[in-house]
Amino acid sequence: MPHCTTKDNVDIFYKDWGPRDAQVIFFHHGWPLSSDDWDAQMLFFLKHGYRVVAHDRRGHGRSSQVWDGHDMDHYADDVAAVVNHLGVQKAVHVGHSTGGGEVIHYIARHGEDRVAKGVLISAVPPLMVKTESNPAGLPKAVFDDFQAQLEANRSEFYYNVAAGPFYGYNRPGAKASEPVVWNWWRQGMMGGAKAHYDGIVAFSQTDFTEDLKSASIPVLVMHGEDDQVVPYASSGLLSAKLLKNGTLKSYPGFPHGMPTTQADVINADLLAFIRG
């Protein structure tokens, strides 16, 4: 399997598909998943002539299950390691949920020279946890409970997340797809419990406000208005306002996992933005 090794000797698994000379779209997955979560997007963009790249974050999927480094600085540096390893230039970086935070932090930490555009889908910035300066955030107790459930029974917790709020399957009249639920569960259980436990702090307590303000490249913010995991009003809406060159596209009724459940809509809008 293709891997690159970071400066702190972590092996990062990646996928690199498509023509070597084509425009690169680099996908960043959400917590606690893997690059497999981008199947619907990677196959779609391959058909449109793009080169698609996606990696498994440290401690996730097929990357090394190290016990440390599960924070946004290391996540961004790991992305840079893959970018340097592949020699990627002027890529469009697309991140979902935690991956959206990774995208904007990578751009802020490593510069825009190799980045053409950014996309934040159902993403965690600016800041998820409630603080004095972020009164609309979620109480820290919510994320403490996530960690407690993970520690008590990770397998059950992951099933309940996927079968419930992640895809909106808990909404009245929703028709849950068991294969989608079990694919989410499969990806989660591939990764390491320690990485996922620490990752809850990384995605909930990292403040991306200055990262968003510093970005000058075009950034598309896509967010479902019925997102039960990362609330629209305190995330996507605020992120778009903080960006110098941001565009907001919201989706009434769409859930957090909309790249899977509404892949046809999301893919078409992504393609339009990338071509625009």
Secondary structure as GFF3:
##gff-version 3
##sequence-region A 1 276
A	DSSP	beta_strand	3	5	.	.	.	ID=ss1
A	DSSP	beta_strand	11	17	.	.	.	ID=ss2
A	DSSP	beta_strand	24	28	.	.	.	ID=ss3
A	DSSP	three_ten_helix	35	38	.	.	.	ID=ss4
A	DSSP	alpha_helix	39	47	.	.	.	ID=ss5
A	DSSP	beta_strand	51	55	.	.	.	ID=ss6
A	DSSP	alpha_helix	72	86	.	.	.	ID=ss7
A	DSSP	beta_strand	91	96	.	.	.	ID=ss8
A	DSSP	alpha_helix	98	110	.	.	.	ID=ss9
A	DSSP	beta_strand	115	121	.	.	.	ID=ss10
A	DSSP	alpha_helix	140	161	.	.	.	ID=ss11
A	DSSP	pi_helix	162	166	.	.	.	ID=ss12
A	DSSP	alpha_helix	178	190	.	.	.	ID=ss13
A	DSSP	alpha_helix	193	205	.	.	.	ID=ss14
A	DSSP	alpha_helix	209	214	.	.	.	ID=ss15
A	DSSP	beta_strand	219	224	.	.	.	ID=ss16
A	DSSP	alpha_helix	236	242	.	.	.	ID=ss17
A	DSSP	beta_strand	246	251	.	.	.	ID=ss18
A	DSSP	alpha_helix	258	261	.	.	.	ID=ss19
A	DSSP	alpha_helix	263	275	.	.	.	ID=ss20
###
